[in-house]
């Protein structure tokens, strides 16, 4: 075995309080949302948008992402379980697992889908736009600058859970995940750390978005119109296009999440990425038609 392989078996609990384990995944979800909120709050301040608008946006997005991610996982990946019995339907809505004898235990939401989260986020933003009257593309662009930071944290959470693992490989940086998903004929084998690949990409995208935004802020006094201005849809298009093109291709080195994907030419993650890529490219093309005065 290659001595450079990383033997990955962290505890999924960061710490416990009165016997209740607080999971790394939950913490990183929270950190990601807080970082995104802080970024948007700063962007709003720079753009002279009322501070209370950023708090309302955070509340809408938190609920939208959580509901969308949960329903997305249940409907896109495990509809045969969650939509075919009252037990599955309850577990889809409430973070518990119901035993055969009718007893239950708290599990947290064991299954959240990023595509569902993206859909839930868009619905939340539309409702926010209707309520506040802010320009929709301005809201979308500000959110898009912050979203990659949250996505990075969530994927690190997946890494801590040893879930969404990659396919087997012998590259020097392969991870040996100690989870049932990583077994091949009962043995643990080195795999691509696909979660880490995504986390690193999202971090780079976040930095790139911030740099482009700062460049626009520096030169905006020289031009009333710019294809990279907030409100053109450029950042929203960049975020969707980059994230979901990367997601499309990284799926080729991911292990299938559910059994039915084994018979598909493209897996569910790739199929669901295509509409987002199309919308993102359209927004980029639309923004590119804006000419500097």
Secondary structure, DSSP 8 states (H G I E B T S, - for coil): --TTSEEE---SEEEEETTEEEEHHHHHHHHHHHHHHHHHHHHHHHTT--HHHHHHHHHHHHHHHHHHHHHHHHHHT-HHHHTSSHHHHHHHHSSEEE-TTS-EEE-------HHHHHHHHHHHHHHHHHHH---HHHHHHHHHHHHHHHHHHHHHHHHHTT-S-B-B---TT-EEE-SGGGEETTEE--B--HHHHHHHHHHHHHHHHHHHHHHHHHHGGG-S--TTSTTTTHHHHHHHHHHHHHHHHHGGGB--SSGGGGG-SS-HHHHHHHHHHHHHHHHHHHHHT----
